[in-house]
């Protein structure tokens, strides 16, 4: 269990309505500014990686409420050597003033634009050699403290020749606000309008095994979604981040509905999954032995088994919803807070937390049975023998997965025992005991006890 810390400062329009937030590096929940922590040795790219990982861990919706987010980018992100896994529909990539604008950076900026990101020139100072950059960016941020007052109007006039918005940075007085309004600025940021605040939230890092397996798989020319799904199923943190990425469309699109892990993979696409990997590799990862990971996975698998029998076509949704319904066990927060805290798409949220939803009913029954042995209502048609057997199968699968994740030797060859924890019926799609095989065993009256 770790805590993610991300600073944010509001950006407002001419009516002082918040339209976005700049995300800022913060080392701790009590950090006031990033500069105090440069002694840690982090460079700009590493600080950006930390911000991105923290934003995905806390939840982009939780941080921004659906508004735009602005994220600083150093050379590695701008040239494509480092990933930016934030949702294109919401993200403005800020080109830091310290970056040398050369052909490699310009090519990378064009690629970011094609991917759906907007670009901003940060702390912009007119030099007369900026036409190529200004033709690319959507926003120019002008630092009022760094721009002489008698030159400000000329900079604004020069920028207005291009199709872009102007953002006034470090607006600290009402006089500055009035002057910037008169000059025609579109957006504003500064202490007058809102000081940075640090948002913290619990997040469980992905396992070493999961990240390395995913890294290896996406480099294979023959990789397919079924293999990636098999790797991700025992990794709740990775599944959550993937759903967050998948649910955010491009600029101007509404938030996309995501119902399952497979759908999330398809929506994100292999290229963005590949770009996501380097950020994951930089993060701390560890074993799951001191967490409730097995209980989380068991709930997901048990919900999947029951939905496969009683709700045709809903098994994948039930697995993902069951997993998210158990995040209180991982994050140490009240279960009632999860719908707001996770910020997952509405259909998936209903399946995880709303017992009026058909899948939500099954997830709720599994949660009750897992917690204290409470049985579903008599009219559900689910007998105790079925629940006992489903629970046994689910826990057996979860135990095998957590043993694999907790293996201290990641270089051990992937033999049969390492992959599955023992002999089992294998589904060609998931590489685990297939739902159909398990349902056949139920129908024959066999018992795991």
C-alpha positions in Angstrom: 0.0 0.0 0.0 1.3 3.4 -1.0 0.0 6.9 -1.0 -0.1 9.0 -4.2 0.4 12.7 -3.8 -0.4 15.1 -6.7 -0.6 18.9 -6.5 -3.2 20.8 -8.5 -3.8 24.5 -9.2 -7.0 25.7 -10.8 -7.1 27.4 -14.3 -10.1 29.7 -14.8 -11.8 31.4 -17.7 -12.8 35.1 -18.0 -15.8 34.4 -15.8 -13.5 32.9 -13.1 -15.0 29.5 -13.7 -12.6 26.6 -13.2 -12.0 24.9 -16.5 -8.9 22.9 -15.7 -6.1 22.1 -13.3 -2.4 22.1 -13.7 -1.0 18.9 -12.0 2.2 19.4 -10.0 4.8 17.2 -8.4 4.5 16.8 -4.7 6.8 14.5 -2.7 4.5 14.2 0.4 1.0 15.2 1.4 2.4 18.2 3.2 4.6 19.5 0.4 4.1 23.1 -0.5 6.2 23.2 -3.7 8.3 21.0 -5.9 11.5 23.0 -5.7 12.1 21.9 -2.1 12.6 18.4 -3.2 15.0 18.7 -6.1 17.7 17.4 -3.8 16.2 14.0 -4.2 17.8 13.8 -7.6 14.7 13.6 -9.7 14.9 15.2 -13.1 12.0 16.8 -15.0 11.0 13.6 -16.7 11.0 11.6 -13.5 8.9 14.2 -11.8 6.4 14.0 -14.6 6.3 10.2 -14.4 5.5 10.5 -10.7 2.7 13.0 -11.4 1.2 10.7 -14.1 1.4 7.6 -12.0 -0.1 9.5 -9.0 -2.9 10.8 -11.2 -3.8 7.4 -12.5 -3.6 5.9 -9.0 -5.8 8.4 -7.4 -8.1 8.6 -10.4 -8.2 11.3 -13.1 -11.9 11.9 -12.4 -11.2 12.2 -8.7 -8.5 14.8 -9.3 -10.2 16.9 -12.0 -13.9 16.3 -11.8 -13.8 15.8 -15.6 -12.1 19.1 -16.3 -9.0 19.6 -18.4 -5.6 18.7 -16.8 -2.3 20.4 -17.7 0.8 18.3 -17.3 4.4 19.5 -17.7 6.5 17.7 -20.2 10.3 17.6 -20.6 12.2 16.4 -23.7 11.6 12.7 -23.2 7.8 12.9 -23.3 7.9 15.4 -26.1 10.0 13.2 -28.3 8.1 10.0 -27.5 11.0 8.4 -25.5 8.8 8.4 -22.4 5.0 7.8 -22.3 2.2 10.1 -21.3 -0.6 7.8 -20.3 -3.1 10.5 -19.3 -6.3 10.6 -21.3 -5.9 12.6 -24.6 -9.5 14.0 -24.4 -8.6 15.9 -21.1 -4.9 16.5 -21.3 -3.0 19.6 -22.2 0.8 18.8 -22.5 2.9 21.8 -21.4 6.1 22.3 -23.3 8.6 23.5 -20.7 10.5 26.6 -21.5 13.8 24.8 -20.8 13.2 22.4 -23.7 15.2 23.2 -26.9 12.8 23.3 -29.8 14.5 21.3 -32.6 13.2 19.0 -35.3 13.0 16.0 -33.0 10.8 17.9 -30.5 8.6 19.3 -33.3 8.1 15.9 -34.7 7.1 14.5 -31.3 4.7 17.4 -30.7 3.0 16.6 -34.0 2.6 13.0 -32.9 1.1 14.1 -29.6 -1.4 16.3 -31.6 -2.3 13.3 -33.8 -2.9 11.2 -30.7 -5.5 13.8 -29.5 -3.5 15.8 -27.0 -3.5 19.6 -26.9 -0.3 21.5 -26.5 0.7 24.6 -24.4 3.9 26.6 -24.5 4.8 27.1 -20.9 6.4 30.4 -19.5 6.5 31.7 -23.1 8.7 34.7 -23.9 8.7 36.0 -27.4 12.0 35.7 -29.2 11.1 36.2 -32.8 12.0 32.6 -33.7 8.9 30.9 -32.4 6.6 30.8 -35.4 7.0 27.0 -36.0 6.1 26.3 -32.3 3.2 28.7 -32.2 1.7 27.1 -35.3 1.6 23.8 -33.3 0.4 24.8 -29.8 -3.2 25.4 -28.8 -2.3 27.6 -25.7 0.4 30.0 -24.8 1.1 30.5 -21.1 2.6 34.0 -20.4 4.3 34.4 -17.0 3.3 37.9 -15.7 6.3 37.9 -13.3 8.8 37.1 -16.0 7.4 39.4 -18.8 8.1 43.2 -18.4 4.9 45.1 -18.1 5.7 47.4 -21.0 6.3 44.4 -23.3 3.2 42.4 -22.4 0.9 44.0 -24.9 3.4 43.4 -27.7 3.7 39.7 -26.8 0.0 39.4 -26.8 -0.3 41.1 -30.2 2.4 38.8 -31.7 0.7 35.6 -30.4 -2.7 36.7 -31.6 -1.5 36.2 -35.2 -1.8 32.5 -34.5 -4.9 30.4 -33.8 -4.4 29.8 -30.1 -5.6 30.8 -26.6 -3.6 33.0 -24.2 -3.2 32.0 -20.5 -1.9 34.5 -18.0 0.2 32.8 -15.3 0.9 34.1 -11.8 -2.1 36.4 -11.6 -1.7 37.7 -8.0 -3.6 41.0 -7.8 -7.0 42.4 -9.0 -5.0 45.0 -11.0 -3.3 42.2 -12.9 -6.6 40.4 -13.5 -8.2 43.6 -14.9 -5.2 44.3 -17.1 -5.2 40.8 -18.5 -8.9 41.0 -19.2 -8.4 44.2 -21.1 -5.6 42.6 -23.2 -7.9 39.8 -24.2 -6.4 36.8 -22.2 -8.7 33.7 -22.4 -7.4 31.8 -19.4 -5.9 32.6 -16.0 -3.9 31.0 -13.3 -2.3 32.3 -10.1 -2.6 32.8 -6.3 -5.5 35.3 -6.7 -7.6 32.6 -8.3 -6.5 29.6 -6.3 -3.3 28.3 -4.6 -2.0 24.8 -5.3 -3.4 22.1 -3.1 -2.1 18.6 -2.6 -4.5 15.7 -3.3 -3.5 12.4 -1.7 -5.1 9.0 -2.0 -4.3 5.4 -1.3 -3.1 3.3 -4.1 -1.7 -0.2 -4.3 1.2 -0.6 -6.7 1.2 -3.3 -9.4 3.1 -6.4 -8.7 6.6 -7.0 -10.0 5.4 -10.1 -11.8 2.5 -8.4 -13.5 4.5 -5.5 -14.8 7.4 -7.7 -16.1 5.0 -10.2 -17.7 3.1 -7.3 -19.4 6.3 -5.7 -20.5 7.5 -8.9 -22.1 4.2 -9.7 -23.7 3.7 -6.3 -25.5 7.1 -6.6 -27.2 6.0 -9.9 -28.9 5.0 -9.4 -32.5 2.3 -12.0 -32.0 0.8 -10.6 -28.9 -3.0 -10.6 -28.7 -5.6 -9.3 -26.4 -6.3 -12.7 -24.9 -2.7 -13.0 -23.6 -2.8 -9.5 -22.2 -6.1 -10.2 -20.5 -4.7 -13.3 -18.9 -1.8 -11.3 -17.5 -3.9 -8.4 -16.2 -6.7 -10.4 -14.5 -4.8 -11.0 -11.3 -3.7 -7.3 -11.2 -6.4 -5.1 -9.7 -4.3 -1.9 -9.8 -3.4 -2.4 -13.5 -7.0 -3.2 -14.3 -8.2 0.0 -12.6 -5.6 2.2 -14.4 -6.5 0.5 -17.8 -10.2 1.2 -17.3 -9.4 4.8 -16.4 -7.4 5.2 -19.7 -10.0 3.4 -21.8 -13.0 5.5 -20.5 -11.5 8.8 -21.6 -12.1 9.5 -25.3 -10.4 12.1 -27.5 -11.1 15.8 -27.2 -14.8 16.6 -27.7 -16.0 13.1 -27.1 -18.1 12.0 -24.1 -16.7 9.7 -21.6 -16.7 6.2 -23.0 -18.5 3.3 -21.3 -16.3 0.4 -20.3 -17.8 -2.9 -19.2 -14.9 -5.3 -19.1 -11.2 -5.8 -19.1 -11.3 -7.0 -22.7 -13.2 -4.0 -23.9 -10.7 -1.7 -22.0 -7.8 -3.3 -23.8 -9.4 -2.9 -27.2 -10.3 0.8 -26.6 -6.8 1.6 -25.3 -5.0 -0.3 -28.1 -1.6 -2.0 -28.1 0.3 1.1 -28.9 -0.9 3.0 -25.8 -0.4 -0.1 -23.7 3.2 -0.2 -24.9 3.6 3.5 -24.0 2.1 2.8 -20.5 4.8 0.2 -19.6 7.9 2.4 -19.0 5.9 4.4 -16.4 5.0 1.2 -14.6 8.5 0.0 -14.6 9.7 3.1 -12.8 7.3 2.6 -9.9 7.9 0.5 -6.7 6.3 -2.9 -6.8 6.2 -5.6 -4.2 4.5 -8.8 -3.0 0.9 -9.1 -2.1 1.2 -11.3 1.0 0.4 -8.4 3.4 -2.7 -7.3 1.5 -6.2 -8.7 0.9 -5.4 -9.4 -2.8 -6.6 -13.0 -2.6 -10.0 -11.9 -1.3 -10.3 -9.3 -4.0 -9.5 -11.8 -6.8 -11.7 -14.5 -5.2 -14.7 -12.1 -5.2 -14.1 -11.2 -8.9 -13.8 -14.8 -9.9 -16.8 -16.0 -7.9 -19.0 -13.2 -9.4 -17.9 -14.3 -12.8 -18.8 -17.9 -12.3 -22.2 -17.1 -11.0 -22.9 -14.6 -13.7 -21.8 -17.1 -16.4 -24.5 -19.5 -15.2 -27.3 -17.1 -14.3 -26.8 -14.0 -16.6 -25.8 -15.0 -20.1 -23.2 -12.7 -21.6 -22.3 -10.9 -18.4 -19.4 -12.9 -17.0 -16.7 -10.5 -18.1 -18.6 -7.5 -16.6 -19.2 -9.4 -13.4 -15.5 -10.2 -13.0 -14.4 -6.6 -13.4 -17.3 -5.3 -11.2 -16.6 -7.8 -8.5 -13.0 -6.8 -8.5 -13.8 -3.1 -8.1 -16.4 -3.8 -5.4 -13.7 -5.2 -3.2 -11.2 -2.3 -3.5 -12.1 -1.2 0.0 -10.1 -4.3 1.2 -7.0 -3.1 -0.7 -7.2 0.6 -0.1 -8.4 0.6 3.5 -11.3 3.0 2.9 -15.0 2.5 3.7 -16.9 0.6 1.0 -19.5 3.4 0.8 -16.8 5.7 -0.5 -15.7 3.5 -3.4 -18.2 4.7 -6.1 -17.1 8.3 -5.7 -13.4 7.5 -5.0 -12.9 5.2 -8.1 -14.8 7.3 -10.6 -15.4 4.4 -13.0 -17.9 4.6 -15.9 -21.6 4.5 -14.9 -22.5 1.0 -16.2 -19.5 -0.6 -14.5 -20.2 1.4 -11.3 -23.8 0.1 -11.3 -22.6 -3.5 -11.7 -20.1 -3.1 -8.9 -22.3 -1.2 -6.3 -26.0 -1.0 -7.3 -28.0 -4.0 -6.1 -30.9 -3.0 -8.3 -28.6 -3.9 -11.3 -28.7 -7.6 -12.3 -25.0 -7.9 -12.2 -24.9 -5.7 -9.1 -27.2 -8.2 -7.4 -24.8 -11.1 -8.0 -21.8 -9.0 -6.9 -23.6 -8.0 -3.8 -24.6 -11.6 -2.9 -21.0 -12.7 -3.4 -19.8 -9.9 -1.2 -22.3 -10.8 1.6 -21.3 -14.5 1.3 -17.6 -13.7 1.4 -18.0 -11.4 4.4 -20.2 -13.4 6.7 -21.7 -16.4 4.9 -25.0 -14.7 4.2 -27.0 -16.5 1.5 -28.8 -14.9 -1.4 -32.6 -14.7 -1.1 -34.5 -17.9 -1.8 -36.0 -16.7 -5.1 -32.5 -16.2 -6.5 -32.4 -19.8 -7.4 -28.8 -20.1 -6.1 -28.3 -23.0 -3.7 -25.8 -23.1 -0.9 -24.0 -26.0 -2.5 -23.4 -23.9 -5.6 -22.1 -21.0 -3.5 -19.7 -23.3 -1.6 -18.3 -24.8 -4.8 -18.0 -21.4 -6.6 -16.2 -20.0 -3.5 -13.8 -22.9 -3.4 -13.0 -22.7 -7.1 -12.6 -18.9 -6.9 -10.4 -19.0 -3.9 -8.3 -21.7 -5.4 -7.7 -19.6 -8.6 -7.0 -16.5 -6.5 -4.5 -18.4 -4.3 -2.6 -19.6 -7.4 -2.5 -16.2 -8.8 -1.1 -14.6 -5.7 1.5 -17.3 -5.3 2.7 -16.5 -8.8 2.7 -12.7 -8.0 4.6 -13.2 -4.7 7.3 -15.4 -6.2 10.6 -13.9 -5.2 12.4 -15.3 -8.3 11.0 -13.5 -11.4 13.6 -15.2 -13.6 12.2 -18.7 -12.9 11.2 -20.3 -16.2 7.4 -20.3 -16.8 6.7 -24.0 -16.4 3.3 -25.5 -15.8 3.5 -25.2 -12.0 4.6 -21.6 -12.2 1.9 -20.7 -14.6 -1.1 -22.3 -13.0 -0.2 -23.6 -9.6 -1.2 -27.1 -10.5 -3.2 -29.1 -13.0 -6.5 -27.6 -14.1 -9.0 -27.3 -16.9 -7.7 -24.5 -19.0 -9.8 -22.0 -21.0 -8.1 -21.0 -24.3 -9.0 -17.5 -23.5 -7.9 -16.9 -20.0 -5.5 -19.8 -19.2 -7.4 -20.6 -16.0 -10.2 -23.0 -15.0 -12.9 -22.3 -17.6 -16.4 -21.2 -16.5 -18.0 -23.9 -18.6 -16.0 -26.7 -17.0 -16.9 -25.4 -13.6 -20.6 -25.1 -14.4 -20.6 -28.7 -15.7 -19.1 -29.8 -12.3 -21.9 -28.0 -10.5 -24.6 -29.6 -12.7 -23.2 -33.1 -11.8 -23.6 -32.4 -8.1 -19.8 -32.6 -7.3 -18.6 -30.7 -4.3 -15.3 -29.1 -3.5 -15.7 -29.8 0.2 
